[in-house]
Amino acid sequence: MKLVKTLIMACVAMAMMGGITMQAQAKTVKVVMKAVETDVVIDNKGTKYPAWTYDGTIPGKVVRVKVGDTIDFTLENPKTNKNSHSIDFHAAEVDVLNEFAAVKPGQSKHFVFKAKRAGVYMYHCGANPMVQHIARGMYGVIIVDPKRYTKTYPKPDREYVLIQSQYFPDAENYAAMLENKGWTNALINGKIFNYDPVHDPNATKVLMAKPGERVRIFFVNANINMPVAFHPIAGIWDRVFVNGNPKNVLYDVQTYGVPVAAASTFDIVSPSDHATNNAIVDHTMSAALRGAITVLMNRPDADPKLGKGDNILLR
C-alpha cells in the first residue's frame, strides 16, 4: 500500500512538473501595428498606388507564434489618417464586436488572445467597407507553429510566405470590387510578377533553395472574390497541410484549391542530383498571366540567407 501511494505521488509530481514545463514554454508576444494610408509601389516599374496598409507595407508584417502563446496586440490609427481601421486575426477566438471593432483616427485598440490551434491564418482589416480595406492592402499572415516538428510535419530547410491578392487600380470604387469588376492584375506579396523575371524583365527577386531541400510555403489567398488553384509547375507538392495544421496532411498533390480568405502550408522537395526551377502559380490563367507567378530556383549556390529567419517574406 505504501509503495502504491509513493508511485501515485511520484506520478502527480511528474505531471505537475510537466505542466510547469509546458507553461514555461508558452510566452506572450507583443505585436504593435500602425494603420498607414500611403502610396506604395505595386509593380517592378515603380507604379504607385494609394494604399491603406499596416505599417506602410503590403502585406503587413509576418506575425509568428507557437501554439499556447499569447498575443498582446495593439493597433494604432494616427489622427493623420482619414479612415477608421481595424484588424481581424483569423487565428483569434474572441468577440467580433469588441476586439475587432473599428478604430477611429487618433485612437488605438488593444486586446489579447491565445493562439490555440496550429496553422497559417490570414489577418485583415474589417472596417466598413471591408472589401475596400482588404483590396487596398490591409492584410497579412499569422503563423501559429506547433509545439514541435514530427515525422509527418518535418522541419523544413527553407520557408517562404506568399500572399496573393487582386489589384484594383480604381481604389475608390468599392462597388466594383464587390462585383469583381475592374481588377487588372494579381499581386504576390504586394507586387505584380514580384518574383518572376521570366515574365517581367524588371523583376529582381526570386525564391531560392538548394537541390533536394524541403521548401515550405505558407500561402494566403487574400483575394476579394477568387479562389486560387495553387500549383508548382515542374514539381508536385510533397505535402499539403490544410489550413497549415500538421494534422490535416495530404501527400503528392499536383494542384490544391485555396478559397478566399483561407491559407494552407505547402512543402516541395526538388531533385537532389541536379539544379531545377519551379514556377509556383495560380493555375487560374486569368490570375497567373496577370502576375500570380513565382519562380523558385533550386541550385547549389542558392543564397544561404533566403528562406530563413526574417527572410521568409522577401520585400
N, C-alpha and C positions, 0 to 999 in steps of 0.2 A: 504493500500500500504506500509506504514511504517512497519507494522507487517511482511508482506511478505519479505521485504528487510532484516529485522532483522533475520528472520528464515534462509534465504539464507546465510547470513554472518556467522551465527552460524554453519550451516552445513559445510561451507567451512573451518571454523576454526577447526571443529572436524576432517574433512578429513585430513587437514594439520597435526594436532596432531597425527592422526593415521599413517600418512606417516612417521612422525618423529619417532614414536614408532617402526615401522617396521624396519626403518634404524638403530635404536639403537640396535635392537635385532641381526641384522646381524653383523658378525665380520670377521676379517682377521686372518686366521690360517696359521702360518708359519710352513712349513714342509721341513726338510733337510734330504736327504738320500745320502749315500755314496755307490758307487759300490765297492764291495769287492769280489775279486777272492780268495777263500779259501776252505779248506777241511771242510765238515760238516758231522755230524753223520746222517745217513738216516734210521737206524733201532734201535730196542731196545737192540741189541747185541753190538752196538758201531761201526758198519761198517762205514768207512769214504768214502766220495765221493768228487771229485774235482769240487766243485760247483762255480757258478757265482751267486752273491747274492746282495740284498740291505741290507747294514749294517751287513752283516755276518750271516744272518739267512734265512732259508726257512720255510715259506714265509717271505716277508718283513713285516714291521710294519703295524698295522691297522691305517688307516687314517680315522678319523670320523669328520664330519661337519654337519651343518644343511643347508637346502635349503636357498639360499640367501647369504651364507658365501662365502668369497673369499679365495682361497688357494694360498698362496705365496710360491712357490716351488723352491728348489734348488737341483740339482743333482751334486754331486762331483765325479769325476773319478780320483783317485790318480794316480800319474805318475808311481807308482809301478805295476799297472795293465798292462796286455799285450794287452787288447782288448778295443775297443770302446764300450760304453754302452749308453742306453737312457731310457726314460720312456714314456709309453703310458697310460694315465689315461682314462679309458672308460667313466668317468663322465665329461670329459672336452670337450668343443666345441671350438676348436682352429685350428691352421694351422699345419697339419701333417708335412710339410716341414720346419717349424720353431721350434715350441715348442717341437715337438717330434723328432727332429734331433739327430743323434748320437753324443756323446761326446767323444773326444779322450782322452787317458791317459794324466793326468796333466792338464786337463781343467774342466770346470764346465758349467752348463746350468741353467739359472734362467728364470722362467716365472710365470705368474699369470693368474688364471682363476676363474670364478664364478661358484659355484655349483647351477645350475638352476633347476634340476629335482631330486626329491626324488628317492632313490633306493639303491641297493647294486651293486657295479661295480668292475670288475677286473682292476688291473693295471699290466703292464708287460714291459719288455724291448723289443724294436722294432728294435734294431740294427741288422745288417745282419751278419749271417743268423738267423732270428728271431726264427725259430724252435729250434735252439740250445740254444739260450739265455733263452728261456722260460723253455725248458726241464732241463736245468742245475740249475734252481731255481730262476730266476728273475721274480717274480710275487708276487702279494699281493691283498689286498682288500681296497676299499674306500667306506665307508658307508655314504650316504647322507640322514640324517634323515629328516622327515617332520617337519614343524614348531611346530606341536602339535600332541598328541595322540587323537584318536577318538574312537567311539563305534566300528567302523569297524576295526580300527588299534589300539587295546588297548595296554596299557603299559604292557610289559611282566614282569614276576617275575625274569627270568634269560635270559641271551643271550650268545650265543656261535658262534664263527666263525669256519667254516670247509672249507678248501680248498683242493680239490682233484687234483692230478697230476700223470703223468706216470713217472716211473723210468726206465731210460736207462743206464745200467751200463757202456756201451762204450760211454763216454762223448764226444769223438771227432767225432763220426760217425754221423754227422747230415744228411747225405744222407739216412741212415737207419731210422732216426727219421721221415723224410718226408714220407717214405713209411710205417711207423708204424711197423717197424721191430726192434727186439732186446729189446723191453721193457719187463721187467720181473716182475714188481710189481707195485702196486698202492700206492701212498703216500697220507696220510691225514695230513695236516699241516706239511709236510716235512719228515714224517716217515712212514714206513710200520707198519700196525697194531698199530698205535700210541696210540690209546685209547681202546685197545682190549685185556685184559688179558685172555679172553676165548680162543682165537686162538694163542696167543703168551704169554707164561708164563713170559717173560721178560718185558712185558708192565707194567708200574707202574701208569698210569693215566687213568681216566675215566671222563666223564661228569657227573655232579650230579644235582639233583633238589629234592625238597620235593614233596610228593604225592599231586596231584591237582594243582601244579604250572604250569603257562604258560611259556614254554620254547621257545624262539625264536632263530632260527638258521639262520645265514647269510651264505649261501653256494655259493661257487665259483667253477666252473668247469675250472681248469687250465690245463686240458689235452691238448696234442698236437692234437690228432685226434679223440678221442672217446667221444660221448655223455654219460651222466650219467642218470640212472634210479633211482632217489633218493627216498628211501622208508624207513619208520620206522617199522621194524619188531616188532610185538606185539603192534602196535599202528596205528593210522590214523592221517594224517596231518589235524589238525583242520582248518587251513587256510594256503593257499599258496599265497604269494604276488609276482606275476610275475615281474621279474626284481627288486623286492624289493619295488615297488611303491605301496603305500596304495590304489590307485585307481584300481589296477589290482588284485582283490581279487577272489580267488576260495575257496570253502568250501568243507570239508570232502573228501580229496583226498588220495588215497592209495599210488600211485606212480606218480611222476612228472618228466618229461624229461627235463634235463638241457643241452642245446647244448654246444659245445666247446666255450670257451671264454665268457660264459654267467654266470649269477648269479641270484638267487632268494632268497626270505625270507620265512622260513617255521616255523609255530607255531605248537607245540604239547602240549597237556594237558593230563596228566596221571590221572588215577582214584584217587580220593581223600581219599578213605577209606582204602587203603592198599598199601604196598610197591610193586613196579613193576620194571621191567627193559625193556629197548628197545635196539635193535641193529639197528643203523642207517646205512644203506648200500647203495652202488651202486648195484642195483639188477641185473646188468650185472655180471654174475657169474665169468667171467674171471677177473674182477676187484675186486669184493668182496673178493674172496678167495685168492687174491694176496695182500690184505692189506687194502681194502676200507670198513672196518667195524669199527664203533664207538659205544661203549657201553655207554648208558645213564642210570644211576641208579637213581630211584625215591624212596627215603627213608627218614624217619623222621629226621635222624641225618646227612643229607646232609651238606657238608661243606658250611657254610653261605657266604664264600668269593667267591666261584666258580660261574662263570657266571655273575659276577657283576664288575662294574668299569673297571679296566685294566685286569681283569681275564676272558676275553671273548675269548681269543686265548691262550690256555694252551700250554706252552713250557716245 
